[in-house]
Amino acid sequence: MGWMEGFPPTPEKLITQPDSIYFSFPRLRWSVCHLREFLPTEEISRGLDAPVPLDYLPPAEFADERQAIDALTFTPMNSDDEMTWAESLSANYTDGILIIHAGRVVYERYFGCLGEDGKHAAMS
């Protein structure tokens, strides 16, 4: 969407605070990945122990599982049109999703401004 690109950004692509426009759609799509750049935030300690790595399915099995999950279909509420899981992620503006089943990561995807190492300001 081109938010905050160029220097300085053009007025229609500028996201500022305290205007309160930074948390309204569609600016929200950029803000949730860049909140620490324009609001005071505090990193919360995870403690002193080393992080515990997540256990993933083996690569071939992980790819098969992702393909199977992406192909799942359903009919959303207030709709007569069926959609796939993969289509729903785009339709709902999903930035990232991770599914753990039986202690292992079986599905992981990132979209928009979020990457594997990114920090997101909101979750569900």
PyMOL commands that set and color helices and strands:
alter all, ss='L'
color gray80, all
select helices_A, chain A and resi 11-13+21-23+28-37+59-71+85-91
alter helices_A, ss='H'
color red, helices_A
select strands_A, chain A and resi 73-74+83-84+96-101+104-110
alter strands_A, ss='S'
color yellow, strands_A
deselect
rebuild
show_as cartoon
